[in-house]
Amino acid sequence: MTHAHHNTYDIHYDKGYLRLIAVGAAIFVLIGLGLILTPDSNSVTNTVGSTAWGVIWGLLSMGFFGATGLDALSKLRDNRPALTIDAVGVIDNGGVNRSGRIPWEDIVQLELHRYYGQTFLSVQLREGAHDHYRAANPLRRIKVAVNRLLFKSPIHLPSSSLAIDGDSLLQRITEVNARYT
């Protein structure tokens, strides 16, 4: 859902998509639990010949998909907009990195990238603005580094979980950017 209030656009999460992610994650957590509880009878053990591998894959599955499911559930309960576009810039509250306020003067270019059916908005920043978006959290730092390597920007916003498609998102941000820069 997208709301416009006095030249401010609030873009919310697509709740149906998040429900689908949460259910899918729960299924994979249960599969991981099955790998742990029945290490002698699962295909991972039969393939590699060690019950330890079944337990390891079960723990990895439960950890990754458990975190993904919890993130989706937290976004389902959160009624704040995932993205806000206004006269000052863009506020990213939705991505894993949650970049916060990105002022228009830091934004050099906006681009859409499509990978495996997913659409991402890449925000190219002016030289020197990158330092502001450095992550303190080590996991977040790795994600920012991967974004920089693959997309030449630390800020890469997925549109799949938003209630707006990527092309409309780029158009809306570009229109507001042109109005205020």
N, C-alpha and C positions, 0 to 999 in steps of 0.2 A: 504494500500500500504506500502511496506517495501523497504527502500533504504539502500544500503551499500556504504559507502564512507571511504576508508582507515581504515578499521577495526572499523568503527562506523556504527551502524545500527539504522536507524530512522524508527519507526513504527508509522504510521498515523492512524487517526480515520477511521472507516468504515462509509463513508458519507451516504450510503443507509440506514444503521441501524439508524443513527442519524435523518435522514428525517422521518423515521417511528416513532421514539420516539416523534419528534416534532409534527407530525400530530395527533398521539394518545393523546398527552398531550393537544393539542388544542381542541379535541373532549371532553375531560373530563372537560376542563375549561368551554366550552359551556354548558355541563350538569350541572355544578355547578352554572352557571349563571341562567339556567332554574330553578334550585331549589330555588334560591333567588327571581327571578321575579314572580314565580307562587307558593308561599309557601302553598296556600290553596288547590292546586290540585295535589300535587306530592305524590308519594308513601311513602316518609319518613314521611310526615305530617300525612298521613292516618294511618301509622303503629303506631307511638308514640303519636298521638293526639295533637301535638303542632306545630304551624307554626314556632316557634323559632328553632326547631330542623332542619327543612328544610333549614332555612337561615344559621344555624351553619354548616351543612354538605356542603352546597353550598360554603360558604366561605373557609372551609377547603379544599374542592376539587379544588377551584380556586387557592388557595395559593400554595398547594403542586404541582399540575400539571402545574400551571403557572411557578413556579420556575424550574421544570423539563424541560418544553418546552424551557424556556429561556436559560438554560444550554446547551441543545441540539443545539439550534440556534447559541449560541456563539461558540460552538465547530465546527459547520458547517462552520462558517466564518474564523476560525483560521486555518491557513495553517502550523503552527508549528507542529512538531511531538508530538504525545501524549506520546511516550516513546522513549528514546535514550539509546542505550547500547554501551559502549565504554571501553577503557583501564582503565579508572578511576572507572567506576561503571555504575549505571543505573540512568537516570534522568526521574523522573515521573512527567510529566506535564498533565497527562490525568485523573487521578482519582479525585473524589470529594475532597479528602484530599490533592492532589498534593504535594507529599512528597519532590519533588525537587531532588537534588543529593543524591544518596545512594552509598557511596563508597564500593568497594569490601571487604575491611577489616571489614566493619560493617555487612556484610551478612554472616550468618552461614549456612542457608539452604533455598532452594526454593522448594515450594510444590504447587501442583494444588489441588484446592478444587472445587467440583461441587455441586451446590445447586439449585434445582428447574430449571434445564436446563441451568443455568448460570455457567461459568467457571471463577474462580478467581485464581490469582497467589498470594500466601502468601509468604512474604519475612520475614524469621526468622532472627532476629538481635542478635548480640553478646551482652552479659551482659554489661550494661552501655550505649549502643548505643541508647536505648529507649528514654533517656532523650532528645536527639537531635530532636526527632520527635514528641515532645509534641506540641500540637496545642494551639495557643493563643486564637483563636476564640472559644467561649463556645459550639457552635453547632458542630464544628469540633472536639473539645475535647471529646464530647459524642460519635461521630463516631469512634474516635481512641480507646476509652475505650471499645466500643462494639467489634471492631476488635480484641483487646487484649483478651477479654473474650472468644469470639467464636473461634478465630484462633490463639491465643497465639502470635500475632504480631500486631503492630500498622499499618503495611503496608500490605494492601490487595487490589490488583489491579484487577479490572474486565477486562476480555479480550473480552467481548461481544461487546463493542463499538470500538474495534480495528480491523484493517484490517489484522489480523492474528489470527489463532485459538490458544487456550490455550496450546495445546501440542507443537505446533511449537514455541510459545513464550517461553515456559520453555526450550525447546531444544536450541534455539538461545541464551538465557541468560546463560545457563549452559556451552555451548561451549565457549562463550566469557569469562566467569568467569574462566574456566579451563585454558585458554590461559594466563590470567593475574594474577592469584593467585598461 
